[in-house]
Amino acid sequence: MLDNYLNWTKVPASLLNVTQASVLIRFKPVGNRKAKSLGFNVSFPDSCDLKSQPEELRKVGEKYLKRWGIAGE
């Protein structure tokens, strides 16, 4: 995402230290049901507010954090 929004000639990567990110996962609607979404924050070094989500959504969030290499096994 940084590659899409920053001009690396003006802002060298060595000056950046990303410590927090917000994630929004939008699910496709099923049948006539309204589409669900899952929003949460991840902070360095190992903080995440997924615990406040319903278990079904929390498990999905944890699954993808692991898949993307953001969270350990």
C-alpha positions in Angstrom: 0.0 0.0 0.0 2.9 2.4 0.7 4.1 1.9 -2.8 0.7 3.3 -4.1 0.7 6.4 -1.9 4.2 7.5 -1.3 6.8 9.0 -3.6 9.9 7.1 -2.6 12.2 9.8 -4.1 10.8 12.3 -1.6 10.2 10.0 1.3 12.8 7.2 1.6 11.7 4.0 3.2 14.5 4.3 5.8 12.6 7.2 7.4 9.4 5.2 7.9 8.5 3.0 10.8 4.9 1.7 10.5 3.6 0.8 14.0 -0.1 0.5 13.4 -2.5 -0.6 10.7 -6.3 -0.7 10.4 -7.8 -3.7 8.5 -11.3 -3.9 7.1 -12.5 -7.2 5.6 -15.7 -7.1 3.7 -17.6 -10.3 3.1 -19.8 -11.0 0.2 -23.6 -11.1 1.0 -25.1 -14.5 1.3 -28.6 -14.8 -0.2 -30.8 -12.0 1.1 -28.6 -11.4 4.1 -26.7 -8.1 4.5 -23.0 -8.3 3.9 -20.9 -8.5 7.0 -17.6 -6.7 7.6 -14.8 -7.1 10.1 -12.7 -4.1 11.2 -9.8 -4.2 13.6 -6.4 -2.6 14.4 -3.0 -4.2 14.6 -0.1 -2.5 16.4 3.6 -3.1 16.8 5.0 -5.1 18.4 2.1 -7.6 19.1 -1.2 -5.9 19.8 -4.5 -6.5 18.1 -8.1 -5.7 19.1 -9.7 -8.8 17.5 -10.5 -10.1 20.9 -13.5 -7.7 21.1 -15.1 -9.3 18.0 -17.6 -12.2 18.0 -15.8 -15.5 17.9 -16.8 -16.4 14.3 -15.3 -13.1 13.0 -12.3 -13.2 15.3 -11.3 -16.6 13.9 -11.5 -15.3 10.4 -9.3 -12.3 11.3 -6.7 -14.5 13.0 -6.7 -16.8 10.1 -5.8 -14.1 7.6 -3.3 -12.4 9.9 -1.4 -15.7 10.0 -1.8 -16.2 6.2 -0.4 -12.7 5.5 2.5 -13.3 7.8 1.5 -10.6 10.3 0.8 -12.9 13.2 2.8 -16.0 14.2 1.5 -19.5 14.5 
